[in-house]
Amino acid sequence: MIYTAKNYDHLLGIDGFSDELLKDHFALYQGYVNNTNKLAGIIRAKSEVGETGVPEFAEAKRRFGWEWNGMRLHEYYFENIAKHPAALDADSFLYKKIEEDFGTFVQWENNFLATAAMRGIGWVVLVYEKKEKHLFNLWVNEHDVGHFAGAEPILVMDVFEHSYLRDYGIKRADYISAFWKVVDWTIISERFGE
């Protein structure tokens, strides 16, 4: 299967993010798509000729998850922000579930934003784990470390430096604030199943 990068040019002009930052970010995402395709090709080619015991096959298999997650997490990220974001309805099932699992919406929000402000690179992801029927705020490091098996991403925030340095320098808190203002809760609620 060949994976095709999605076009997110509709985000150009969004508040809090320069077009230059977004274009750089889109190019980085394209690199993850390209590398996912390259690695899938290597894995397929080595499998077809029975060369699954060679280091090239093993390394491609190991690297594939990192590139795949880099591709998919960026898609979640770009898709959960909007120029005209919708607020989360306090009567929605998601809002009520957040309150059930975190005490109050504000407590959840503070937890999510505190996770985003932690030192390090990675992702902050609100996930829903269906087996436990519970929401969790995760720190995902390097795309492939920190995911909960079986958990569905609901809200994804990129906190690698490439997502903010051009516009905010080292002022990560300003980036977090800008991101928070453009989260489209319609998309987040749809991911949750509403």
C-alpha positions as CSV (number, residue, x, y, z in Angstrom):
1,M,0.0,0.0,0.0
2,I,1.2,3.5,-0.8
3,Y,0.4,6.2,1.7
4,T,-0.3,9.7,0.4
5,A,0.2,12.9,2.4
6,K,-2.9,14.8,3.2
7,N,-3.2,18.4,2.2
8,Y,-3.6,20.8,5.2
9,D,-3.2,24.1,3.3
10,H,-6.6,25.1,4.6
11,L,-4.9,25.8,7.9
12,L,-2.7,28.6,6.4
13,G,-3.8,31.8,8.1
14,I,-4.8,30.2,11.3
15,D,-4.4,32.4,14.4
16,G,-1.2,31.9,16.4
17,F,0.7,30.1,13.6
18,S,2.6,31.7,10.8
19,D,2.3,30.3,7.3
20,E,6.0,29.7,7.3
21,L,5.8,27.6,10.4
22,L,2.9,25.6,9.0
23,K,4.6,25.0,5.7
24,D,7.7,23.8,7.4
25,H,5.6,21.5,9.6
26,F,3.7,20.2,6.5
27,A,7.1,19.4,4.8
28,L,8.2,17.5,7.9
29,Y,5.0,15.6,7.9
30,Q,5.5,14.8,4.1
31,G,8.9,13.3,5.2
32,Y,7.2,10.9,7.5
33,V,4.8,9.8,4.8
34,N,7.8,9.4,2.3
35,N,9.8,7.4,4.9
36,T,6.8,5.2,5.8
37,N,6.5,4.3,2.1
38,K,10.2,3.7,1.7
39,L,10.3,1.4,4.7
40,A,7.1,-0.4,3.6
41,G,8.8,-1.0,0.3
42,I,11.9,-2.4,1.9
43,I,9.9,-4.7,4.1
44,R,7.8,-5.9,1.2
45,A,10.8,-6.5,-1.1
46,K,12.8,-8.4,1.6
47,S,9.8,-10.5,2.4
48,E,9.1,-11.4,-1.2
49,V,12.6,-12.8,-1.7
50,G,12.8,-14.5,1.8
51,E,15.4,-12.2,3.2
52,T,13.7,-11.6,6.6
53,G,16.7,-12.7,8.6
54,V,18.9,-9.9,7.4
55,P,19.7,-6.7,9.3
56,E,18.1,-4.5,6.6
57,F,14.8,-6.2,7.2
58,A,15.0,-6.0,11.0
59,E,16.0,-2.3,10.9
60,A,13.2,-1.4,8.5
61,K,10.7,-3.2,10.7
62,R,12.0,-1.4,13.8
63,R,12.0,2.0,12.2
64,F,8.6,1.5,10.5
65,G,6.6,2.1,13.7
66,W,8.5,5.4,14.4
67,E,7.8,6.8,10.9
68,W,4.2,5.5,10.8
69,N,3.4,7.1,14.2
70,G,5.2,10.4,13.0
71,M,2.8,10.3,10.0
72,R,-0.4,9.5,11.9
73,L,0.2,11.8,14.9
74,H,0.8,14.7,12.6
75,E,-2.5,13.9,10.9
76,Y,-4.3,13.8,14.2
77,Y,-2.6,17.1,15.2
78,F,-3.4,19.0,12.0
79,E,-7.0,17.6,11.9
80,N,-7.8,18.7,15.5
81,I,-7.1,22.4,14.9
82,A,-9.1,24.9,12.8
83,K,-9.3,28.5,11.8
84,H,-12.8,28.6,13.3
85,P,-12.8,26.1,16.1
86,A,-15.8,25.0,17.9
87,A,-16.0,24.9,21.7
88,L,-16.8,21.7,23.7
89,D,-20.4,21.6,24.7
90,A,-20.7,21.2,28.5
91,D,-23.7,18.8,27.9
92,S,-21.7,16.5,25.5
93,F,-20.9,13.0,26.5
94,L,-17.1,13.8,26.1
95,Y,-17.3,16.7,28.5
96,K,-19.2,14.6,31.1
97,K,-16.7,11.7,30.6
98,I,-13.8,14.2,31.2
99,E,-15.4,15.3,34.4
100,E,-16.1,11.7,35.5
101,D,-12.4,10.7,34.9
102,F,-10.6,13.9,36.0
103,G,-13.0,15.4,38.6
104,T,-13.7,18.6,36.6
105,F,-13.1,19.8,33.1
106,V,-10.7,22.4,34.5
107,Q,-8.7,19.7,36.4
108,W,-8.4,17.8,33.2
109,E,-7.4,20.9,31.2
110,N,-4.8,21.8,33.8
111,N,-3.4,18.2,33.7
112,F,-3.2,18.2,29.9
113,L,-1.6,21.6,29.7
114,A,0.9,20.7,32.5
115,T,1.8,17.6,30.5
116,A,2.4,19.8,27.5
117,A,4.6,22.2,29.5
118,M,6.9,19.4,30.7
119,R,10.5,19.5,29.6
120,G,11.3,17.2,26.7
121,I,10.1,16.5,23.1
122,G,7.2,14.5,22.1
123,W,3.4,14.6,22.0
124,V,0.6,15.1,24.5
125,V,-2.3,12.9,23.7
126,L,-5.7,12.6,25.3
127,V,-6.7,8.9,24.7
128,Y,-9.7,6.8,25.4
129,E,-8.9,3.3,26.5
130,K,-12.0,1.3,25.6
131,K,-11.3,-1.8,27.8
132,E,-11.1,0.3,31.0
133,K,-13.6,2.9,29.6
134,H,-11.2,5.6,30.8
135,L,-9.6,8.8,29.4
136,F,-5.9,9.4,30.0
137,N,-3.5,12.2,29.2
138,L,-0.3,10.7,27.8
139,W,3.2,11.9,27.2
140,V,4.3,10.2,24.0
141,N,8.0,10.5,23.5
142,E,9.7,10.1,20.0
143,H,6.4,9.0,18.4
144,D,6.7,5.4,19.5
145,V,7.3,5.4,23.2
146,G,4.4,6.0,25.7
147,H,1.4,4.9,23.8
148,F,-1.2,2.8,25.6
149,A,-2.0,-0.4,23.7
150,G,-5.7,-0.3,22.7
151,A,-6.1,3.4,23.4
152,E,-7.7,5.7,20.8
153,P,-6.2,9.2,20.3
154,I,-8.8,11.8,20.9
155,L,-6.8,15.1,21.1
156,V,-3.2,15.4,19.9
157,M,-0.7,18.2,20.6
158,D,2.8,18.3,19.0
159,V,5.4,19.5,21.5
160,F,8.5,18.9,19.4
161,E,10.4,22.2,18.9
162,H,9.6,22.2,15.1
163,S,5.9,22.9,16.0
164,Y,6.7,26.3,17.6
165,L,10.3,27.5,17.5
166,R,9.9,29.6,14.3
167,D,7.1,31.6,15.8
168,Y,7.7,31.4,19.6
169,G,11.4,30.7,20.0
170,I,11.8,28.9,23.4
171,K,8.5,30.3,24.7
172,R,6.7,27.0,24.7
173,A,4.0,28.3,27.0
174,D,3.0,30.9,24.4
175,Y,2.7,28.1,21.8
176,I,0.6,26.0,24.1
177,S,-1.7,28.9,24.6
178,A,-2.0,29.5,20.8
179,F,-2.7,25.8,20.2
180,W,-5.4,25.7,22.9
181,K,-7.3,28.6,21.2
182,V,-7.5,26.7,17.9
183,V,-8.5,23.2,19.1
184,D,-11.7,22.2,17.3
185,W,-13.8,20.3,19.8
186,T,-16.2,19.1,17.0
187,I,-13.4,16.9,15.7
188,I,-12.4,15.8,19.2
189,S,-16.0,14.8,20.0
190,E,-16.3,12.9,16.7
191,R,-13.1,10.9,17.6
192,F,-14.7,10.1,20.9
193,G,-17.7,8.7,19.1
194,E,-20.3,11.5,19.5
